[in-house]
Amino acid sequence: MGLKIIHTSDWHLGKKLHNIGLIEEQILFLNWLKDTIINENIDLLIIAGDIFDTPHPSAKAIKAYFEFLNDTTSNSDCLIYLISGNHDSGSFLEAPSPFLEIKNVKVIGSFSSQPSHHVFNISTKNNYSIGLMGFPYFRTRDILDIAKQYNKPLPKNDSQLPVYIIETIQEFIKKSCDHFKKENHLNIFIGHYLFGKYELNGTEQGLFLSGVDSIPFSIIDERLDYLALGHAHRSQVLKKDPFHAIYSGSPMKFRFGEKGVKKLARIIINPEKEINFDWINIPEFKPIIHIDVNHDNYVNKIQSTLNKYPKDIKAAISILFEVDKPTPGIADKVRDLLAGFSVDIVKIKTKVKSTNKELIPLSPMNIPSTEELFKLFYHQKFPESKEIPAEILTDFKRLNSNHDGDPTVPREGATQLL
């Protein structure tokens, strides 16, 4: 019987899609993951950073996290190792470690120059020996602190800093690998950064390391067999030989237009130390749907799109409605149609169809007045409104008539437009 490992990352618990919270669907994912671990007898779960979406997560996100850890370890023999990502607070994740380690959960939240803080040799219930190296999200100062302890002199100019950083990381990885046991069946590196020729999908936060765009695979020690990577939200295999390097990706879609099925990475090691890798598809707990429509097709297109999804799943939807000219009341029509579906309406926008009419050059004879510009702005901001409310228009006219006064002093009782 082989050693079974699941590698996941970038949960971003507590994340919102615009103003729509995703925590309920994230809890559904955690319950599904727990059941998968139990049903498949998974020996080791690796979480490669960005457990939370913010260093100060909500109480509901924290509760979901601890309930998952407790329920999973109470109902299985699975060991859990996790690191912090750039969205996490490493110290926050590490704070309950004395209690988590009782439940076979190990957190590497902060960066240290001491290999004993990062490297662990463990044995699973079926007597497999594994070496684990946790490499949480780090900043330039963390690498410079390590270089100082290695007595490495600073580069003479900033242009040499990227090479200096890479060489220090390489030395750190090598020194850490020296703490692996020779009899290990597998040595795993868990990292939250950009490696090799990665691909992003646009929902990741940018990472900057003093000129280093990504960490090259050329510095990876030959004693490492599998790189369990986090940060990139797109599932991808970067390398298979002489070691595996894989981004598991985020378990949920976090923006409109994001395509593809979300996945977990599953690794099975046989007694001959051969690595067998495949993907586990994750159910879609929160469809993120964008629909482009016009007046002729909006009813059929919205209905046919939403009818593809189960009735008990609440989708998040964005509608872009193309019109020939500014048309009031469109948003209300779309909302009335969507009332028959289980959806969270994120946004409904209108777009005036482009024409081939030549623009009239501005001249003193055709420059719009300030009031005309205000009316154009208002109808662009609130396309569903037929008329500008008299109170708002009166306030604007009064403000405009007094434009020679101090514009920073608000008039008492003025109506707020935005």
N, C-alpha and C positions, 0 to 999 in steps of 0.2 A: 504493500500500500504506500502511495507516494505522499510527499509533503504538499499540503494545499495552502496557497497564499492568495489573498485578495489585496490588491493595491488600488487605493482611491485617493482623492485629494479635492481641494477647492470646493468644499461644501458651502461656504459663505452663509452659515446659519444666521438668520435675521435679516437677510438682504431684502430690499424692496425693488420692485419693478415700477419705476416712477413713484406713484403713491400707493401701489398695491403691495401689501405684505405677502411674502411667500412662505412664512414659517409653517403654516398648516400643511402645505404640500411637502415641505422639507421634512416634517415629522413622518409623513407617509413614506418618504424615501428611506429614512432611518429605520422604520419598522420593516420595510421590505429588505433592507440590507441585513438587519438582525436575523430575519427568517432565512435568508440565503445562507448566512454563516452557519446557522444551526442545522439546516437541512442538508447542506453539502459537507458538513464536518470540516470546516475550514480551521486550519491550525494557527494561522497568523494573519492578522489584519494590519496593513500599513496605511497610515493616513499622512500624506505628504504635504501638509500645511494648508493654511487658510481654512481652518475649521469654522471660524466666525468671519463675518463681513466687516467687523469693526473691533478695535481693541477694547471697546466698552459695550459688549453685547447686551441685549435686553434680557430681562429675567426669563422670558419665555424661551429664548434661544439657549440660554444656559441650562434651563431645566431639560430641554429636549436632548442636549448633549450628554448630561449626566445620566438621564434615564436610559439612553441608548447604551452607554458604557456599562451601566449596572445590569440591564436586562440581558445584554449579549454575553457578558462574562458569567452571569449567574446561571445561564442556560446552555453553556457550551464550555469547552476547554480552550477556546480561542485566546491567544495572546494578542494584545493590541499595543502597537508602537506608533507614536505620532510625533510630528515636529510642528513648530510654529511656521506660519507664512508671513508675508509682508502685511497682511490685514490683521493678523493676530497680535495680542500682547503676549510675548513669551513668558514673562513673569506671572501673568494671570493664569496661563495654562499650567505652569509648573507649581503654582501655590498649593493645590490639593494633592501633590504627588505622594505624600505619606499614606494617604487613604487610597489613592488610585492604585498604588503598587500592591496593596493587599488584594486587589481585584485583577491582578496581572495586566495592568495598564501602565505603560512607561511613556513619559512625556519628556521630550528634549525641546525645551522652549527657548533657552538662551544659548548664546554662542560662547564657547570657552576654548582656550588654548590647550586645555588638558584633555588628552584623548580619553581618559577614564570617564569624562562627562559625556562623550559622544559614542563610545564603542561598547558593545555588549555581545558577549558570547552566551547563547541560550540553547536550551534543549527543549524540544517539543514532547508531547505525550507519547509520540511514536518513535522517540529516540533519534530524531534528526538534530544535528548540531548546526546552528546558524550563527553567523556573525552579522551584526547590524551596526551601521555607522549612521548616526543622525546628524544631518547638516542643515540646521534650520536657516531661515532667511537671515542674511547678514548684510552689514553695511561696510563701507570702505574703512571706517575706523576700526571695525572688528578685525579686519585683515591686517591693518597697520599695527594693531596691538600685538597680534601674533608674530608679525615680522620683528617687532621690537624684542619679544621674548626669545626669538631665534637669533638675536644679535645681527639682524640683517640691516646694513646701513641704508638710509633712505636714498632714493634716486636723486641725481643732481638736478634734474628738471622734470617738469610735469609731463612731458612727452614720453618719459620712460616709465611713468606710473602704471599704465595698463599691463605692461610686461612684468613689472615688479609684483603686482597683485596676483597675476596668474601664476607666477613662479612660487609665491608664498602659499597659495591654495594647493598647488601641487605638492609642496613639501609637507603641508599639513595633512593631506590625504595619505601620503606615504607613511608618515609617522603614526597615523591612526591605524592604518592597515597592519602595522607591526604588532598590534595588540590582538589581532585575530588569531584564533587557534588553527593550527595546521590541519587538524582533522575535521574542520567544518565542512559540511556538505555544500554550503552555499554562503557567500558573503554578499550582503546587500547594502547599498548606499541609498539613503533616503535624503533627498535634497529638494529645496524650494528655491529654484532660480532658473535662469534661462541657459540651456545647454545646447551645443551643436547648432544644427540648422533647423530650429524650431519653427512652428507656425502658430500664430495667434488668431483668435477669432474676433477681437475687438472689445471684449468685455473685461480684459485684464488691465490692471493698473500698471503703468510703466515702471520699470526697474532701472536704476542708474548706478553704475559702479565705476566711477572715475574713468570713463572711456572704454570700459569692457562691455560690449554688447551681449556676448554670451561666453560661457566657459567652454573651451574646446575639449573634445574628447581625448585629445593627445595627452592630456595630463592625468587621465584616469589610470590608477594603478592596476596592474595586471591581475592582482589578487581579488578584484571585485568582479562579481558575476552578473549582478542585476542592479541597474540604477532605477529606483522608484522615484519618479520626478513629479513635482507639483509646480504650479503657477500657470502654465498654459492650459486654457480651458478646452482645447480641442484634443480629443483622444488621438494619440499618434505614436508610432514606433519609429524611433530615430536611429536605432542601431540594433543588430542582432549578433554581431560577431566582432571581436572576441568576447563581448559582453552584451547583454540586453540593456537598452536605454529607452524607457517608455514613459510618456505622459499619459496618465489615466484620464485626465480631463475632468471637468466639472460634471456633477451628476444631473444638473438641470440646466435648461436654457435660461439665459439671463438678459436676452435682448431680442427684439423683433428682427426677423430675417435670418436668425441663426438656424442653420440646417443640420440634418444628420441625426442619428440615434446616439444618445448618451450611453456611456459604457463604463464597466469596471474591468480592470486588468486582472486576469486569473493566471497564476503560475503553479504548475505541478512539477515537483522534483522527484525523480525516481531514485532508487538506491544506487544507481550508477552515476548519480550527480548530473544527469541530463535535465535540461530545462525545457519544459513543454508550456507554451504560452498560448492563451486565447482570450477573447473578449466575452464578457457577459453583458447583454443588452439590458439597460435600465428602463422600466416602464415610464411612460410620460405622465407624471402626476399633475403637471400644470402646463397645458399647451399654450404656447406663446404665438399668437396668430396675427398676422398683418394682412389686410385685404384691400386692394385697390379696386374701386368701383366707380361707376358713373350713373346717371339718372336712368339709363335704359336697363342696366343689369344688376343694380344694387340688391334688389329683393332676392332674385334667384341666386346670385353669387354668394351673398351672406348666408342664406339658408342652406345651400348645397355644401358650403365649406364647413359650417358648424355641425351639420347632420352627420359628418364623418366621425365625430368624436362621441364617446359614451356620454349619456345624459348625466351620469353621476360625477363627471369631472368638470370642474369649473375652469374654463379657459380665460386667459387674459387676451383682450382683443384691441387692435388698433385699426381704424378705418381711415383711408384717404379717399375722399369723394371728389372726383373731377367734375367741374361744371363749366358751361359755356360762358356764364356771366355770374357775378355775385347773386346768390339766391338765398333769401332768408328761410329759416325753418328746416333746413336740411338735417341738422343735428338732431332735432326733435323727431323727425321721421325715422332716422336710424335707431335712436333710442327706443322708440315704440316697437320697431321690428325686433331689436335685441331683447326686449322684455320677455319674449317667449323662450329664451335660452338661458342656460346657467353660465353666465360670463361676468367677468370683471371688465368694465369698459375703461381702458387706460386713456385713450384719446380718440376724438373724431375731428378730423381736419378736412377743410375744403381747399381745393386747388383750382384756380381758374385756368381753363385750357389755353395753352399758348396759341397765338394767331400769327399769321404772316404779315399783318398790317405793319407798315413802316411807322416808326415812332416819329411824332412831330417834334422837331427841334424846339427847345425852349427859347423864348424871346421875351422882352418886356411886355409883349402883347398877349402872351398865352401862359405866363407863369401863374399857377393857382394861388388864390388868396390863402392866408393862414387858416381861415375858417373852412375853406374847401379841403385843405390838406388835413385838418382835424377830422372832418367827416370821412375822408378816405381812410384815414388811420383807424377810426372807430369801426367802420364796416369791415375792415380787414381783421381787426382784433375780435369783433363779435359779429361774424357773418350771418348768424341766425336772427339778428335783430333787424326789424324792418325800419324802425325810426330810432334816432338818438333821443333818449329821454329828455324832456324839456328842461328838467332841473339841471342835468349835466351840461346841456348846450348853453343854458343861461349862465352857468358858472364859468364856462369857457369864454363866452363873450365878455363877461366882466373882467376876467383875467387878462384877456387879450387887449381890452381897451385900456388897461392899466399897465401895459408892458414896460413903460418907462420907469415904473417904480421898482422896488427891490423884489426880484422874483423869488428870493429865498424865504420871504416872510409869508406864510400861508394866511389866506383870508379865513377868518373864523366862520365856521358853518359851511365851508366849501365841501362839495360832494367828492368823494374819492373815486376816481375812475379805474385805476389799476390795482 
